[in-house]
């Protein structure tokens, strides 16, 4: 079981580092590259660099609020 946990941890670390590297290159370095360069074909338009994290954050906060609401309702039912 310990080996499986390490494999999952390594996989999550690699995925996180890949996303971080892609996003950092997209937001910080790509604006300084000429617009007709072929590297622009691998990235979304710059507007999405702001929209994707905003919507992901809103979804995370919404799911967190729903989870807290369910926990509060469940604990209230146990007391009654």
MMTF fields as JSON, N, C-alpha, C and O atoms, coordinates in Angstrom:
{
  "mmtfVersion": "1.0.0",
  "mmtfProducer": "UNKNOWN",
  "numBonds": 319,
  "numAtoms": 320,
  "numGroups": 80,
  "numChains": 1,
  "numModels": 1,
  "chainsPerModel": [1],
  "groupsPerChain": [80],
  "chainIdList": ["A"],
  "bondAtomList": [4, 2, 8, 6, 12, 10, 16, 14, 20, 18, 24, 22, 28, 26, 32, 30, 36, 34, 40, 38, 44, 42, 48, 46, 52, 50, 56, 54, 60, 58, 64, 62, 68, 66, 72, 70, 76, 74, 80, 78, 84, 82, 88, 86, 92, 90, 96, 94, 100, 98, 104, 102, 108, 106, 112, 110, 116, 114, 120, 118, 124, 122, 128, 126, 132, 130, 136, 134, 140, 138, 144, 142, 148, 146, 152, 150, 156, 154, 160, 158, 164, 162, 168, 166, 172, 170, 176, 174, 180, 178, 184, 182, 188, 186, 192, 190, 196, 194, 200, 198, 204, 202, 208, 206, 212, 210, 216, 214, 220, 218, 224, 222, 228, 226, 232, 230, 236, 234, 240, 238, 244, 242, 248, 246, 252, 250, 256, 254, 260, 258, 264, 262, 268, 266, 272, 270, 276, 274, 280, 278, 284, 282, 288, 286, 292, 290, 296, 294, 300, 298, 304, 302, 308, 306, 312, 310, 316, 314],
  "bondOrderList": [1, 1, 1, 1, 1, 1, 1, 1, 1, 1, 1, 1, 1, 1, 1, 1, 1, 1, 1, 1, 1, 1, 1, 1, 1, 1, 1, 1, 1, 1, 1, 1, 1, 1, 1, 1, 1, 1, 1, 1, 1, 1, 1, 1, 1, 1, 1, 1, 1, 1, 1, 1, 1, 1, 1, 1, 1, 1, 1, 1, 1, 1, 1, 1, 1, 1, 1, 1, 1, 1, 1, 1, 1, 1, 1, 1, 1, 1, 1],
  "groupList": [{"groupName": "UNK", "atomNameList": ["N", "CA", "C", "O"], "elementList": ["N", "C", "C", "O"], "formalChargeList": [0, 0, 0, 0], "bondAtomList": [1, 0, 2, 1, 3, 2], "bondOrderList": [1, 1, 2], "singleLetterCode": "X", "chemCompType": "L-PEPTIDE LINKING"}],
  "groupTypeList": [0, 0, 0, 0, 0, 0, 0, 0, 0, 0, 0, 0, 0, 0, 0, 0, 0, 0, 0, 0, 0, 0, 0, 0, 0, 0, 0, 0, 0, 0, 0, 0, 0, 0, 0, 0, 0, 0, 0, 0, 0, 0, 0, 0, 0, 0, 0, 0, 0, 0, 0, 0, 0, 0, 0, 0, 0, 0, 0, 0, 0, 0, 0, 0, 0, 0, 0, 0, 0, 0, 0, 0, 0, 0, 0, 0, 0, 0, 0, 0],
  "groupIdList": [1, 2, 3, 4, 5, 6, 7, 8, 9, 10, 11, 12, 13, 14, 15, 16, 17, 18, 19, 20, 21, 22, 23, 24, 25, 26, 27, 28, 29, 30, 31, 32, 33, 34, 35, 36, 37, 38, 39, 40, 41, 42, 43, 44, 45, 46, 47, 48, 49, 50, 51, 52, 53, 54, 55, 56, 57, 58, 59, 60, 61, 62, 63, 64, 65, 66, 67, 68, 69, 70, 71, 72, 73, 74, 75, 76, 77, 78, 79, 80],
  "secStructList": [7, 2, 2, 2, 2, 2, 2, 2, 2, 2, 2, 2, 2, 2, 2, 2, 2, 2, 2, 2, 2, 2, 2, 2, 0, 0, 0, 0, 0, 4, 4, 4, 1, 7, 6, 6, 1, 4, 4, 4, 4, 4, 1, 7, 7, 6, 6, 2, 2, 2, 2, 2, 2, 2, 2, 2, 2, 2, 2, 2, 2, 2, 2, 2, 2, 2, 2, 2, 2, 2, 2, 2, 2, 2, 2, 2, 2, 2, 2, 7],
  "xCoordList": [0.823, 0.0, 0.864, 0.51, 2.014, 2.884, 3.424, 3.573, 3.716, 4.228, 3.164, 3.478, 1.916, 0.828, 0.655, 0.413, 0.778, 0.668, 1.786, 1.557, 2.982, 4.112, 3.903, 4.239, 3.355, 3.11, 2.065, 2.218, 1.006, -0.028, 0.547, 0.257, 1.355, 1.977, 2.899, 2.906, 3.676, 4.562, 3.755, 4.101, 2.693, 1.842, 1.224, 1.225, 0.702, 0.116, 1.155, 0.859, 2.365, 3.437, 3.815, 3.994, 3.935, 4.287, 3.197, 3.495, 1.944, 0.833, 0.818, 0.645, 0.995, 0.994, 2.138, 1.942, 3.321, 4.465, 4.27, 4.677, 3.656, 3.392, 2.416, 2.634, 1.342, 0.361, 0.988, 0.758, 1.776, 2.436, 3.396, 3.423, 4.18, 5.127, 4.403, 4.782, 3.359, 2.576, 1.968, 2.075, 1.327, 0.651, 1.665, 1.419, 2.796, 3.819, 4.374, 4.538, 4.659, 5.149, 4.104, 4.434, 2.84, 1.732, 1.549, 1.352, 1.612, 1.295, 2.512, 2.377, 3.692, 4.847, 5.722, 6.166, 5.972, 6.931, 6.269, 6.824, 5.097, 4.468, 4.144, 4.233, 3.775, 3.515, 4.734, 4.573, 5.925, 7.129, 7.571, 8.546, 6.863, 7.174, 6.301, 5.138, 6.864, 6.11, 4.836, 4.819, 3.77, 2.455, 2.399, 1.546, 3.263, 3.235, 4.158, 4.323, 4.746, 5.624, 4.777, 3.648, 5.329, 4.563, 4.176, 3.226, 4.889, 4.619, 3.227, 2.652, 2.699, 1.365, 0.27, -0.83, 0.556, -0.446, -0.733, -1.773, 0.163, 0.017, -0.681, -0.863, -1.069, -1.666, -2.995, -3.213, -3.874, -5.144, -4.9, -3.811, -5.907, -5.75, -5.523, -5.896, -4.92, -4.537, -5.732, -5.57, -6.916, -8.088, -8.362, -8.803, -8.096, -8.356, -7.378, -7.646, -6.259, -5.281, -5.86, -5.424, -6.829, -7.513, -8.82, -9.154, -9.559, -10.883, -10.831, -11.652, -9.904, -9.839, -9.59, -10.327, -8.585, -8.407, -9.571, -9.894, -10.199, -11.338, -12.494, -13.072, -12.832, -13.932, -13.589, -14.458, -12.339, -11.931, -12.032, -12.476, -11.627, -11.741, -13.195, -13.54, -14.042, -15.468, -16.084, -16.888, -15.718, -16.235, -15.749, -16.514, -14.487, -13.941, -14.65, -15.012, -14.846, -15.544, -16.986, -17.497, -17.652, -19.039, -19.142, -20.01, -18.255, -18.278, -17.948, -18.511, -17.054, -16.721, -17.92, -18.18, -18.641, -19.834, -20.92, -21.582, -21.103, -22.096, -21.694, -22.547, -20.424, -19.947, -20.17, -20.647, -19.832, -20.036, -21.516, -21.892, -22.363, -23.807, -24.322, -25.125, -23.861, -24.267, -23.796, -24.534, -22.581, -22.059, -22.871, -23.175, -23.222, -24.015, -25.408, -25.921, -26.02, -27.352, -27.276, -28.147, -26.249, -26.095, -25.864, -26.421, -25.06, -24.814, -26.056, -26.27, -26.856, -28.08, -29.091, -29.814, -29.153, -30.061, -29.629, -30.483, -28.334, -27.853, -28.244, -28.536, -28.259, -28.617, -30.092, -30.483, -30.919, -32.371, -32.869, -34.068],
  "yCoordList": [-1.196, 0.0, 1.255, 2.269, 1.17, 2.335, 2.709, 3.892, 1.726, 1.987, 2.662, 3.544, 2.256, 2.875, 4.333, 5.192, 4.618, 5.997, 6.867, 8.018, 6.318, 7.064, 7.306, 8.376, 6.329, 6.483, 7.559, 8.379, 7.555, 8.58, 9.954, 10.925, 10.048, 11.313, 11.824, 13.016, 10.922, 11.304, 11.766, 12.762, 11.056, 11.434, 12.815, 13.643, 13.066, 14.373, 15.486, 16.591, 15.203, 16.191, 16.512, 17.678, 15.49, 15.713, 16.502, 17.416, 16.155, 16.878, 18.334, 19.236, 18.57, 19.936, 20.762, 21.916, 20.18, 20.897, 21.174, 22.225, 20.247, 20.458, 21.605, 22.46, 21.621, 22.703, 24.034, 25.039, 24.058, 25.288, 25.805, 27.004, 24.919, 25.326, 25.852, 26.886, 25.143, 25.574, 26.944, 27.83, 27.129, 28.388, 29.525, 30.63, 29.269, 30.3, 30.728, 31.921, 29.768, 30.101, 30.885, 31.848, 30.478, 31.106, 32.553, 33.429, 32.811, 34.14, 35.068, 36.255, 34.549, 35.421, 35.538, 36.636, 34.449, 34.477, 34.714, 35.43, 34.126, 34.198, 35.614, 35.867, 36.55, 37.915, 38.575, 39.517, 38.115, 38.711, 38.02, 38.438, 36.977, 36.263, 36.854, 37.187, 36.98, 37.537, 36.741, 35.52, 37.433, 36.793, 35.802, 34.914, 35.922, 34.987, 33.781, 32.964, 33.673, 32.536, 31.275, 31.346, 30.116, 28.863, 28.436, 27.671, 28.914, 28.489, 28.939, 28.339, 29.982, 30.474, 29.469, 29.538, 28.545, 27.533, 26.565, 25.907, 26.461, 25.511, 26.104, 25.41, 27.363, 28.03, 28.665, 29.046, 28.771, 29.463, 30.967, 31.425, 31.748, 33.208, 33.708, 33.034, 34.876, 35.414, 35.663, 35.638, 35.9, 36.148, 34.963, 35.137, 33.776, 32.578, 32.415, 31.656, 33.111, 33.036, 33.598, 33.226, 34.48, 35.03, 34.292, 34.0, 33.989, 33.383, 31.981, 31.654, 31.167, 29.783, 29.743, 29.048, 30.453, 30.417, 31.04, 30.588, 32.071, 32.693, 31.704, 31.537, 31.052, 30.084, 28.856, 28.309, 28.422, 27.293, 27.673, 26.867, 28.883, 29.344, 29.459, 29.083, 29.977, 30.079, 28.696, 28.497, 27.751, 26.385, 25.76, 25.086, 25.978, 25.44, 26.027, 25.293, 27.326, 27.971, 27.495, 27.258, 27.35, 26.867, 25.45, 25.163, 24.571, 23.192, 23.144, 22.332, 23.995, 24.055, 24.518, 23.98, 25.502, 25.981, 24.914, 24.751, 24.189, 23.106, 22.019, 21.507, 21.66, 20.652, 21.094, 20.31, 22.328, 22.843, 22.859, 22.559, 23.207, 23.189, 21.797, 21.624, 20.798, 19.417, 18.95, 18.273, 19.306, 18.913, 19.565, 18.925, 20.831, 21.52, 20.912, 20.753, 20.574, 19.939, 18.56, 18.196, 17.806, 16.466, 16.532, 15.722, 17.472, 17.575, 18.089, 17.754, 18.886, 19.379, 18.237, 18.192, 17.317, 16.177, 15.216, 14.599, 15.082, 14.193, 14.713, 13.92, 16.035, 16.625, 16.469, 16.351, 16.468, 16.396, 14.998, 14.795],
  "zCoordList": [0.0, 0.0, 0.0, -0.601, 0.69, 0.767, -0.611, -0.915, -1.434, -2.78, -3.638, -4.437, -3.478, -4.235, -3.822, -4.669, -2.527, -2.057, -2.623, -2.995, -2.684, -3.253, -4.741, -5.247, -5.441, -6.877, -7.13, -8.035, -6.334, -6.475, -6.152, -6.852, -5.107, -4.752, -5.846, -6.154, -6.433, -7.532, -8.74, -9.375, -9.055, -10.181, -9.963, -10.874, -8.775, -8.478, -8.534, -8.99, -8.075, -8.127, -9.57, -9.923, -10.395, -11.803, -12.522, -13.291, -12.276, -12.899, -12.442, -13.262, -11.158, -10.631, -11.208, -11.589, -11.273, -11.84, -13.329, -13.824, -14.036, -15.463, -15.678, -16.536, -14.899, -15.012, -14.63, -15.303, -13.564, -13.138, -14.203, -14.48, -14.799, -15.833, -17.067, -17.616, -17.505, -18.664, -18.417, -19.264, -17.259, -16.957, -16.819, -17.303, -16.169, -16.008, -17.364, -17.621, -18.219, -19.554, -20.327, -21.02, -20.213, -20.927, -20.502, -21.345, -19.2, -18.678, -18.665, -18.96, -18.33, -18.131, -19.382, -19.715, -20.066, -21.164, -22.523, -23.357, -22.757, -24.071, -24.545, -25.746, -23.67, -24.179, -24.825, -25.6, -24.533, -25.106, -26.401, -27.027, -26.797, -28.041, -29.147, -28.917, -30.338, -31.459, -31.717, -31.561, -32.11, -32.258, -33.417, -33.41, -34.394, -35.512, -35.306, -36.212, -34.137, -33.829, -33.648, -33.162, -34.044, -34.012, -32.593, -32.424, -31.577, -30.195, -29.726, -28.818, -30.339, -29.969, -30.32, -29.771, -31.223, -31.585, -30.443, -30.451, -29.46, -28.361, -27.137, -26.136, -27.202, -26.052, -26.432, -27.582, -25.448, -25.64, -25.687, -25.34, -26.116, -26.075, -24.644, -23.684, -24.507, -23.198, -22.272, -21.052, -22.818, -21.969, -21.038, -19.902, -21.537, -20.747, -19.588, -18.657, -19.634, -18.55, -17.257, -16.167, -17.371, -16.197, -15.94, -14.792, -16.999, -16.829, -16.222, -15.366, -16.64, -16.139, -14.637, -13.938, -14.091, -12.635, -11.862, -10.763, -12.425, -11.736, -11.628, -10.554, -12.729, -12.692, -11.853, -11.174, -11.892, -11.049, -9.572, -8.755, -9.229, -7.842, -7.399, -6.278, -8.278, -7.943, -7.75, -6.838, -8.592, -8.45, -7.149, -6.46, -6.81, -5.566, -4.346, -3.426, -4.336, -3.215, -3.132, -2.037, -4.284, -4.292, -3.733, -2.909, -4.184, -3.672, -2.187, -1.453, -1.744, -0.328, 0.499, 1.576, 0.001, 0.711, 0.767, 1.792, -0.329, -0.342, 0.65, 1.374, 0.696, 1.63, 3.073, 3.893, 3.386, 4.745, 5.091, 6.224, 4.12, 4.356, 4.675, 5.592, 3.918, 4.19, 5.566, 6.282, 5.93, 7.239, 8.35, 9.356, 8.173, 9.19, 9.311, 10.419, 8.186, 8.224, 8.879, 9.669, 8.552, 9.099, 10.615, 11.356, 11.078, 12.513, 13.251, 14.416, 12.588, 13.221, 13.376, 14.371, 12.409, 12.478, 13.599, 14.236, 13.846, 14.905, 16.267, 17.163, 16.455, 17.745, 18.041, 19.202, 17.007, 17.216, 17.479, 17.672]
}
